[in-house]
């Protein structure tokens, strides 16, 4: 696990130097998670208000696909990209849609280290399954709570393995 963390840190920072790299990487992840929390909360609120039956069906399909590719972090990342693209489309918010081009890669960067562990991929799948059920039930509070749980878990994981 330590080797995975160091490899990803070096890749993300673009250098092999140890001076401050873990601190910088950890700080960047905290910043991403903070921004992700605010934006994803707004995104989910909009999705719950605007999602159609077809859109929710597509989210269910993507979550089912995510379950079938849990063995691979790369395939899971690809499915998650589609999942987020669908969420942004369902939000029916042109400003969020315009920002999605920049936000989706940032969210992926925030999940990169977390996704290298199979157990975390399974946990993320469970969270996304819960999100879709909340969206389907028009449960804005439940969707936002599931999101907070997901991001809190990632933040805790990073604080444990990067400190």
Secondary structure as GFF3:
##gff-version 3
##sequence-region A 1 163
A	DSSP	alpha_helix	2	13	.	.	.	ID=ss1
A	DSSP	alpha_helix	21	50	.	.	.	ID=ss2
A	DSSP	alpha_helix	53	68	.	.	.	ID=ss3
A	DSSP	alpha_helix	73	90	.	.	.	ID=ss4
A	DSSP	alpha_helix	94	115	.	.	.	ID=ss5
A	DSSP	alpha_helix	118	136	.	.	.	ID=ss6
A	DSSP	alpha_helix	140	162	.	.	.	ID=ss7
###
